[in-house]
C-alpha cells in the first residue's frame, strides 16, 4: 500500500497482518482507521498525510513501528494501543488532538521534534523503555496523569503553550533519569504526588504560571535533585519528601516559594534564590546540612 491515495474513508479495523505492513508516502483524504488490528511484522506509516482522523485504538504492534514525518489534519488516536517493540513518532505534525491514553510501550519511544497544535492526552500510559519527548512543540495542554515510566525520560527543550500535568505519575528505576531542562511551559507545571526513583534535572526551566510539587517524593538517597536557573510565578513543595541531596539555586519566583511540612533527608542548597513574595518552610524537617 505504498504511495497510494484514498479519497474516501479507509477501514482496516480488526484485521491480522502477519508480515510487514507499509503505508509509506500514502495520502488519505478522510479517515484512516486501523483500530483493534494486530501487526505481527514491522509497521511503517512514514510520510503519510491524513486529512481526517487517524485511529489506532487497541491496535497491537509486535515489531518496530514507524510513524515519523506524518501530517495529520485532525486527531491521532492510540487509546490502549500496545507496542511490543520500539516506536517513533518523530518529526510528525498533528493539527488536533494526540491521544495515547492507556497505551503500553514495552520498548523505547521517540516522540522528539513533533508538533501538536492541540492537546496531548497520555493519562495512565506505561513506558517500559527509554522515552524521548525532547524538542517538541505542544500548542495545548500535555497530560500524563498517573502514567508510569520505568526507564529514563527526556523532555529537553520542549515548548508547551498550555499546562504540563503529571499528577500521580511514577518515574521508576533507580538508575534512570528524568530531564526537564530548557523547557518552556506557559501554563502550570504540575508534578503533585509524583514519585521519582532516579535522578532529576529541572535546569533552565521557564514556567509562565506555577510549579506544583505538593506531596511529591524524590526517593533516591544518593542522586541529587537539581532545580537551577528556574523561573516561575509560584513554587509549591508542600509535604514533599527529598530522600537525597537537593540543589535549589539560581531559582526565581515572582510570587511565593512554599515548602511547608517538607522533609529533607539529604543536604540542601538554597543559594542565589530570589522570591518577590513570601518563602515559607513552616514545619519542614531538615536532617542534613543547609547552605
The 8 nearest C-alpha neighbors of each residue, nearest first, counted from 0:
[[1, 22, 3, 21, 2, 25, 23, 20],
 [0, 2, 22, 23, 3, 21, 25, 24],
 [3, 1, 25, 24, 23, 0, 4, 22],
 [2, 4, 25, 1, 0, 26, 5, 24],
 [5, 3, 26, 25, 27, 6, 2, 28],
 [6, 4, 27, 7, 28, 26, 3, 9],
 [5, 7, 28, 27, 4, 29, 8, 26],
 [8, 6, 29, 5, 28, 9, 30, 27],
 [7, 9, 30, 29, 31, 10, 6, 5],
 [8, 10, 31, 30, 32, 7, 11, 5],
 [11, 9, 32, 12, 31, 33, 8, 30],
 [12, 10, 33, 32, 14, 9, 13, 36],
 [11, 13, 33, 34, 14, 36, 10, 35],
 [14, 12, 36, 35, 34, 11, 15, 33],
 [15, 13, 36, 12, 11, 37, 16, 35],
 [14, 16, 37, 36, 38, 17, 13, 39],
 [17, 15, 38, 18, 39, 37, 14, 20],
 [16, 18, 39, 40, 38, 15, 19, 37],
 [19, 17, 40, 16, 39, 20, 41, 38],
 [20, 18, 40, 41, 42, 21, 17, 39],
 [19, 21, 42, 41, 43, 18, 40, 22],
 [22, 20, 43, 23, 1, 0, 42, 44],
 [23, 21, 44, 1, 0, 25, 43, 24],
 [22, 24, 44, 45, 1, 21, 25, 46],
 [25, 23, 2, 47, 46, 1, 22, 45],
 [24, 26, 2, 3, 47, 23, 22, 4],
 [27, 25, 4, 48, 47, 49, 5, 3],
 [26, 28, 49, 5, 29, 4, 48, 50],
 [27, 29, 6, 50, 5, 49, 7, 26],
 [28, 30, 51, 8, 50, 27, 7, 49],
 [29, 31, 51, 8, 52, 9, 53, 32],
 [32, 30, 53, 9, 10, 8, 54, 52],
 [31, 33, 54, 10, 34, 11, 53, 55],
 [34, 32, 12, 11, 55, 36, 54, 10],
 [33, 35, 55, 56, 12, 58, 36, 32],
 [36, 34, 58, 13, 57, 12, 56, 33],
 [37, 35, 13, 14, 58, 34, 12, 15],
 [38, 36, 59, 15, 58, 60, 16, 39],
 [37, 39, 16, 60, 40, 59, 61, 15],
 [40, 38, 17, 61, 16, 18, 37, 60],
 [41, 39, 19, 18, 62, 38, 17, 61],
 [40, 42, 19, 62, 63, 64, 20, 43],
 [41, 43, 64, 20, 19, 65, 21, 63],
 [44, 42, 21, 65, 45, 22, 64, 23],
 [45, 43, 22, 23, 66, 47, 65, 21],
 [46, 44, 67, 23, 66, 47, 43, 68],
 [45, 47, 69, 24, 68, 23, 44, 67],
 [46, 48, 24, 25, 69, 45, 26, 44],
 [49, 47, 70, 26, 71, 69, 27, 50],
 [48, 50, 27, 71, 51, 26, 28, 72],
 [51, 49, 72, 28, 29, 71, 27, 48],
 [50, 52, 29, 30, 73, 49, 72, 28],
 [51, 53, 73, 74, 30, 75, 54, 31],
 [54, 52, 75, 31, 32, 30, 76, 74],
 [55, 53, 32, 76, 56, 75, 34, 33],
 [54, 56, 34, 77, 33, 58, 76, 32],
 [55, 57, 34, 78, 77, 58, 80, 54],
 [58, 56, 80, 79, 35, 34, 78, 55],
 [57, 59, 35, 80, 36, 34, 55, 56],
 [60, 58, 37, 81, 80, 82, 38, 36],
 [59, 61, 82, 38, 62, 83, 37, 81],
 [62, 60, 83, 39, 84, 38, 82, 40],
 [63, 61, 41, 84, 40, 60, 64, 83],
 [64, 62, 41, 85, 84, 86, 42, 65],
 [65, 63, 42, 86, 41, 43, 62, 85],
 [64, 66, 43, 87, 67, 86, 44, 42],
 [67, 65, 88, 45, 44, 87, 69, 43],
 [66, 68, 88, 45, 89, 91, 69, 65],
 [69, 67, 91, 90, 46, 45, 89, 70],
 [68, 70, 91, 46, 47, 67, 45, 48],
 [71, 69, 48, 92, 91, 93, 49, 47],
 [72, 70, 49, 93, 73, 48, 50, 94],
 [73, 71, 50, 94, 51, 93, 49, 70],
 [72, 74, 52, 95, 51, 71, 94, 50],
 [75, 73, 96, 95, 52, 97, 76, 53],
 [74, 76, 53, 97, 54, 52, 98, 96],
 [77, 75, 54, 98, 55, 78, 97, 74],
 [78, 76, 56, 99, 55, 80, 98, 79],
 [77, 79, 56, 100, 99, 80, 102, 76],
 [80, 78, 102, 101, 57, 56, 77, 100],
 [79, 81, 57, 58, 102, 77, 78, 56],
 [82, 80, 103, 59, 102, 104, 60, 83],
 [81, 83, 60, 104, 84, 59, 105, 103],
 [84, 82, 61, 105, 60, 81, 62, 104],
 [83, 85, 106, 62, 63, 82, 61, 105],
 [86, 84, 107, 106, 63, 108, 64, 87],
 [85, 87, 64, 108, 65, 63, 109, 107],
 [86, 88, 109, 65, 89, 66, 108, 67],
 [87, 89, 67, 66, 110, 109, 91, 90],
 [90, 88, 110, 67, 111, 113, 91, 112],
 [91, 89, 113, 68, 112, 67, 88, 92],
 [92, 90, 68, 69, 113, 89, 67, 70],
 [93, 91, 114, 70, 115, 113, 69, 71],
 [94, 92, 115, 71, 95, 70, 72, 114],
 [95, 93, 116, 72, 73, 115, 71, 92],
 [94, 96, 117, 74, 73, 116, 93, 115],
 [95, 97, 74, 117, 118, 119, 98, 75],
 [98, 96, 119, 75, 74, 76, 120, 118],
 [97, 99, 120, 76, 77, 100, 119, 96],
 [100, 98, 121, 77, 78, 102, 120, 101],
 [99, 101, 121, 122, 78, 102, 124, 98],
 [102, 100, 124, 79, 123, 78, 122, 99],
 [101, 103, 79, 124, 80, 100, 99, 78],
 [102, 104, 81, 125, 124, 82, 126, 105],
 [105, 103, 126, 82, 106, 127, 125, 81],
 [104, 106, 127, 83, 82, 84, 128, 126],
 [107, 105, 128, 85, 84, 104, 127, 83],
 [108, 106, 128, 129, 85, 130, 86, 109],
 [109, 107, 130, 86, 87, 85, 131, 129],
 [110, 108, 87, 131, 111, 88, 89, 130],
 [111, 109, 132, 89, 88, 131, 87, 113],
 [110, 112, 132, 133, 89, 113, 135, 109],
 [113, 111, 135, 134, 90, 89, 133, 114],
 [112, 114, 90, 135, 91, 89, 111, 92],
 [115, 113, 92, 136, 135, 137, 93, 91],
 [114, 116, 93, 137, 117, 94, 92, 138],
 [115, 117, 94, 138, 95, 137, 93, 114],
 [116, 118, 95, 139, 96, 115, 138, 94],
 [119, 117, 139, 140, 96, 141, 120, 97],
 [118, 120, 141, 97, 98, 96, 142, 121],
 [121, 119, 98, 142, 99, 100, 122, 141],
 [122, 120, 100, 143, 99, 142, 124, 98],
 [121, 123, 143, 144, 100, 124, 146, 145],
 [124, 122, 146, 101, 145, 100, 144, 121],
 [123, 125, 101, 102, 146, 122, 100, 103],
 [126, 124, 147, 103, 146, 104, 148, 102],
 [127, 125, 148, 104, 128, 149, 147, 105],
 [126, 128, 105, 149, 106, 104, 150, 148],
 [129, 127, 107, 106, 150, 126, 105, 130],
 [128, 130, 107, 151, 150, 152, 108, 131],
 [129, 131, 152, 108, 107, 109, 128, 153],
 [130, 132, 153, 109, 133, 110, 111, 152],
 [131, 133, 111, 110, 154, 153, 135, 130],
 [134, 132, 154, 155, 111, 157, 135, 131],
 [135, 133, 157, 156, 112, 111, 155, 132],
 [136, 134, 112, 157, 113, 133, 111, 114],
 [137, 135, 114, 158, 157, 159, 115, 138],
 [136, 138, 159, 115, 139, 114, 116, 160],
 [137, 139, 116, 160, 117, 159, 115, 136],
 [138, 140, 118, 117, 161, 137, 160, 116],
 [141, 139, 161, 162, 118, 163, 119, 142],
 [140, 142, 119, 163, 118, 162, 164, 120],
 [143, 141, 164, 120, 121, 144, 122, 119],
 [142, 144, 122, 121, 165, 146, 164, 145],
 [145, 143, 122, 165, 166, 146, 142, 168],
 [144, 146, 168, 167, 123, 122, 166, 143],
 [145, 147, 123, 168, 124, 144, 143, 125],
 [148, 146, 169, 125, 168, 170, 126, 149],
 [147, 149, 170, 126, 150, 171, 169, 125],
 [148, 150, 171, 127, 172, 126, 170, 147],
 [151, 149, 129, 128, 175, 148, 172, 127],
 [150, 152, 175, 176, 129, 177, 130, 153],
 [153, 151, 130, 177, 131, 129, 176, 150],
 [152, 154, 131, 178, 155, 177, 132, 133],
 [153, 155, 133, 132, 179, 178, 157, 156],
 [154, 156, 133, 180, 179, 157, 153, 181],
 [157, 155, 182, 181, 134, 133, 158, 180],
 [156, 158, 134, 135, 182, 133, 155, 136],
 [159, 157, 183, 136, 182, 184, 137, 135],
 [160, 158, 137, 184, 161, 136, 138, 183],
 [159, 161, 138, 185, 139, 184, 137, 158],
 [160, 162, 140, 186, 139, 159, 185, 138],
 [163, 161, 186, 140, 187, 188, 164, 141],
 [162, 164, 141, 188, 140, 142, 189, 187],
 [163, 165, 189, 142, 166, 143, 162, 188],
 [166, 164, 144, 143, 190, 168, 189, 142],
 [165, 167, 144, 191, 190, 168, 164, 193],
 [168, 166, 193, 145, 192, 144, 165, 191],
 [167, 169, 145, 146, 193, 165, 166, 144],
 [170, 168, 147, 194, 193, 171, 148, 195],
 [169, 171, 148, 195, 147, 196, 194, 149],
 [172, 170, 149, 196, 169, 148, 195, 173],
 [171, 173, 175, 174, 149, 196, 197, 150],
 [172, 174, 197, 196, 175, 171, 219, 198],
 [175, 173, 197, 172, 176, 198, 196, 150],
 [176, 174, 151, 197, 172, 150, 173, 198],
 [175, 177, 198, 151, 197, 199, 152, 178],
 [176, 178, 152, 199, 153, 151, 198, 200],
 [179, 177, 200, 153, 180, 154, 199, 155],
 [178, 180, 154, 201, 155, 200, 182, 181],
 [179, 181, 202, 155, 201, 178, 182, 203],
 [182, 180, 156, 203, 204, 155, 202, 179],
 [183, 181, 156, 204, 157, 180, 158, 155],
 [182, 184, 158, 205, 206, 204, 159, 185],
 [185, 183, 159, 206, 186, 158, 160, 207],
 [184, 186, 207, 160, 161, 206, 159, 183],
 [185, 187, 162, 161, 208, 207, 184, 206],
 [186, 188, 162, 208, 209, 189, 210, 163],
 [189, 187, 210, 163, 162, 164, 211, 209],
 [188, 190, 211, 164, 191, 165, 210, 187],
 [189, 191, 212, 165, 166, 193, 211, 192],
 [190, 192, 212, 213, 166, 193, 215, 189],
 [193, 191, 215, 214, 167, 166, 213, 190],
 [192, 194, 167, 215, 168, 190, 191, 169],
 [195, 193, 216, 169, 215, 217, 170, 192],
 [194, 196, 170, 217, 218, 197, 216, 171],
 [195, 197, 171, 218, 173, 219, 172, 170],
 [198, 196, 173, 175, 176, 174, 219, 172],
 [197, 199, 176, 222, 224, 223, 177, 175],
 [200, 198, 177, 224, 176, 178, 225, 197],
 [199, 201, 178, 225, 202, 179, 224, 180],
 [200, 202, 226, 179, 180, 225, 204, 227],
 [201, 203, 180, 227, 204, 226, 200, 228],
 [204, 202, 228, 181, 229, 180, 227, 205],
 [203, 205, 229, 181, 182, 202, 180, 201],
 [206, 204, 183, 230, 229, 184, 182, 231],
 [207, 205, 231, 184, 208, 185, 230, 183],
 [206, 208, 185, 186, 231, 184, 232, 205],
 [207, 209, 186, 187, 232, 206, 231, 185],
 [210, 208, 233, 187, 232, 231, 234, 211],
 [209, 211, 234, 188, 189, 233, 235, 187],
 [210, 212, 189, 235, 191, 190, 213, 188],
 [213, 211, 191, 236, 190, 215, 235, 214],
 [214, 212, 237, 191, 236, 215, 239, 238],
 [213, 215, 239, 192, 238, 191, 237, 212],
 [214, 216, 192, 239, 193, 212, 213, 191],
 [217, 215, 194, 240, 218, 239, 195, 193],
 [218, 216, 241, 195, 240, 242, 194, 219],
 [217, 219, 196, 242, 216, 195, 220, 241],
 [218, 220, 196, 221, 243, 197, 222, 242],
 [221, 219, 243, 242, 222, 218, 265, 244],
 [222, 220, 243, 219, 223, 244, 242, 265],
 [223, 221, 198, 219, 220, 243, 224, 244],
 [222, 224, 244, 245, 243, 225, 198, 221],
 [223, 225, 245, 199, 246, 200, 198, 244],
 [224, 226, 246, 200, 201, 227, 245, 223],
 [225, 227, 201, 247, 202, 246, 248, 229],
 [226, 228, 202, 248, 229, 249, 250, 247],
 [229, 227, 203, 249, 250, 202, 230, 204],
 [228, 230, 204, 250, 227, 203, 205, 202],
 [231, 229, 251, 205, 206, 252, 250, 204],
 [230, 232, 206, 252, 233, 209, 207, 208],
 [231, 233, 253, 208, 209, 252, 254, 207],
 [234, 232, 209, 255, 254, 231, 252, 256],
 [233, 235, 256, 210, 209, 257, 255, 211],
 [236, 234, 257, 211, 212, 237, 256, 210],
 [237, 235, 258, 213, 212, 239, 257, 238],
 [236, 238, 213, 259, 258, 239, 235, 261],
 [239, 237, 261, 214, 260, 213, 236, 259],
 [240, 238, 214, 261, 215, 236, 237, 213],
 [239, 241, 262, 216, 261, 217, 263, 242],
 [240, 242, 217, 263, 243, 264, 262, 216],
 [243, 241, 264, 220, 218, 219, 265, 217],
 [244, 242, 220, 265, 221, 241, 219, 223],
 [243, 245, 265, 223, 266, 267, 224, 246],
 [246, 244, 224, 267, 223, 225, 266, 247],
 [247, 245, 268, 225, 226, 248, 267, 224],
 [248, 246, 226, 269, 268, 227, 245, 225],
 [247, 249, 270, 227, 269, 250, 271, 272],
 [248, 250, 271, 228, 272, 227, 251, 270],
 [251, 249, 229, 272, 228, 248, 227, 230],
 [250, 252, 273, 230, 274, 272, 229, 231],
 [253, 251, 274, 231, 232, 233, 254, 230],
 [252, 254, 232, 275, 274, 233, 231, 251],
 [253, 255, 276, 233, 275, 252, 232, 274],
 [256, 254, 276, 277, 233, 278, 252, 274],
 [255, 257, 234, 278, 235, 233, 279, 277],
 [256, 258, 235, 279, 236, 259, 278, 234],
 [259, 257, 236, 280, 237, 261, 279, 260],
 [258, 260, 281, 280, 237, 261, 283, 257],
 [261, 259, 283, 282, 238, 237, 281, 258],
 [260, 262, 238, 283, 239, 258, 259, 240],
 [261, 263, 240, 284, 283, 241, 239, 264],
 [264, 262, 285, 241, 265, 284, 286, 240],
 [263, 265, 242, 286, 243, 241, 287, 262],
 [266, 264, 243, 244, 287, 263, 242, 267],
 [265, 267, 244, 288, 287, 289, 245, 268],
 [266, 268, 289, 245, 246, 244, 290, 288],
 [267, 269, 246, 290, 247, 270, 289, 245],
 [270, 268, 247, 248, 290, 272, 267, 271],
 [269, 271, 248, 272, 268, 290, 249, 247],
 [272, 270, 249, 248, 273, 269, 250, 247],
 [271, 273, 250, 249, 248, 270, 251, 269],
 [274, 272, 251, 250, 252, 271, 275, 249],
 [273, 275, 252, 276, 251, 253, 255, 254],
 [276, 274, 253, 254, 252, 255, 273, 277],
 [275, 277, 254, 255, 274, 253, 278, 256],
 [278, 276, 255, 279, 256, 274, 275, 254],
 [277, 279, 256, 255, 257, 280, 276, 274],
 [278, 280, 257, 281, 258, 259, 277, 256],
 [281, 279, 259, 258, 283, 282, 257, 278],
 [280, 282, 259, 283, 279, 260, 258, 261],
 [283, 281, 260, 259, 280, 284, 261, 258],
 [282, 284, 260, 261, 280, 281, 259, 262],
 [283, 285, 262, 263, 286, 261, 282, 260],
 [286, 284, 263, 287, 262, 264, 283, 288],
 [285, 287, 264, 263, 284, 265, 288, 266],
 [288, 286, 266, 265, 285, 264, 289, 263],
 [287, 289, 266, 267, 290, 286, 285, 265],
 [290, 288, 267, 266, 268, 287, 269, 285],
 [289, 268, 269, 267, 288, 270, 266, 246]]
